[in-house]
Structure formats: C-alpha cells, structure tokens
C-alpha cells in the first residue's frame, strides 16, 4: 500500500509499505480521509514520536475492510472514525481515569503507523461507527473536535463567560463553536491571518481583530484560550485574564517555548492557569456532536489533497494556508 512516511526530522516521503494485518482485537480501515495537525509538524521536527520512521496521521476515518479473529462489534463494510489514543490501562494515571496522561502513552500516527496511508490498523475499542448521514470523508474532523471537547471539560463550562481565543485555525474555530454552545456571553477571536479571521466572523464570533488591543477590554476576559502554541500569543494571553479568570493552554507548543507568569497576580486575583491534553473520554461525545451538525465540514475543511501530495500538504499547513487540510488516499 502507499503511505506517507516521516523518515527522519525534516524528511517526509510517500512510498510503498507492507499492507497491515490486524491482531485478534483489531480492524483494518480503508482510509477515506486523514487530517493534518500541528502534531504532525512536531513529529516532522523530531518531537513527540518516540522513534522514526513513522507513518503519521492520527485524525482519520474510513471503512472496515478486515477484522481480527476476536472482533464481534464491527463487520467488513462498517464505516468508522478512529480515536488514536492508546493507553496502557495499568499505570497510576490510567487507574485514576486520566488515561490521556498515561505514563506509557502512545497513539496511532505517533508511535504506531497511522492514517496517512491507504489502510490503517486500529483496536476495535477505538472505533466509533458512523451514522448513515455522516460522510466518511468528513469524519476525520471528529478527532480534533474530541480534543476541543476535552478542553471544555477542563473549563467546566463557565456559563456567562466572556471568552478570548488566540488563533482562528481549525482548533480555534472549534473552540469558538463549542464556546457558543457552552454558555459564553461573548467570544472574541484574535489572529494575524485575515482570511482565518474572516472565517471566525462567518461562524459568528462576537469580535475579531489582529491584536487584542483593538478589542478595548481593559478588565480582561473571564476565559482566555491559546489555540496557537505561539510564545508571543501565550505571553500576551496570560496578561489578558480577568480577575478570577482562567487561562487554558490548548495549542501545542514546541518543547523549547517559554512564558513568564506573575505569581503575585495569580495569587492576588485568583487566576487559574491550566492545560488540556489530547482526548479523554471525549471521542464518543465528539462523534455525537459532529453527527448533530455542530460543525460545517464545508467551512472547516478547506483543502482535500491526494495522499501523494502529503509532503506539499504539510508545507501548506505549516505556512498557515487554509483551515483543515485532509489527504485522501
């Protein structure tokens, strides 16, 4: 089969690799679409993946074309979206229900071959069957949506909150859509990319700007979300949190990224600084939200490119062009 392969830091190719074979409790998925994500860029930089080479792609959906000997839940022909998380279920964090912090955390497309290929293997327990009205080619959006759902689990809803989101790429826009549905009073968006800001306005954000200074809110925001991973945005956002407010680090930064906090301000104004790591008991809920129409795939997916163009697709994604880019094997 054909697959994208990150062979070494900075080197990605599309080549022929052996067809996958399922284990007893695994299925083989004929991949319909695989989304690109900031994590893929980190892997290309030599971060996150424990070893290279690796077939990337942790956002994917497709049709089951093979089942293991002990699989009874799914059959050949079923259409599924795949939760890429692989937890050990044995470490302390798994035992207390925090599998996303697993000491032995792994993921499809990060530590084992992923969905940037014609076929991919997944545990049957990680597969969510798609309802008839959901297009398989759109369902790669469920995984990033499940990360956004986890982010709002961390935020505990915050009814009536005034929200500021840095970054109106795919994840920032998903956080916008969920903020609107979790009781936010206002949701403001900041981005240096005018095209992406225009999409945020189309989706109904309260205000959009290239810089928070343009928004004139000196008291700050109840909830500030960084969806960029960019040091400058994070540093600025930490200073925009209102008294008793919360800063959520949602974007994935490089390992070397640093920001300065003011301990006295955190104490004196009872500010919470927290993070959200990947998926935790949120994939099925995200699949349900997606099926209910919480996202418009025609807005969120800006480019559908053939698998053979995966290296160019990564370059396009890294340059900030478009929104969600998916490759189609």
Helices and strands as residue ranges (DSSP letters): E 2-8, E 11-16, E 26-35, H 38-44, E 59-67, E 79-82, E 85-86, H 92-95, G 99-101, E 106-107, E 119-123, G 124-126, E 127-129, G 136-138, H 141-155, E 162-166, H 170-181, E 186-190, H 194-202, E 207-209, G 212-215, E 221-226, H 231-238, E 241-249, H 263-268, E 272-275, H 283-292, H 297-300, E 301-306, G 307-309, H 310-318, E 324-328
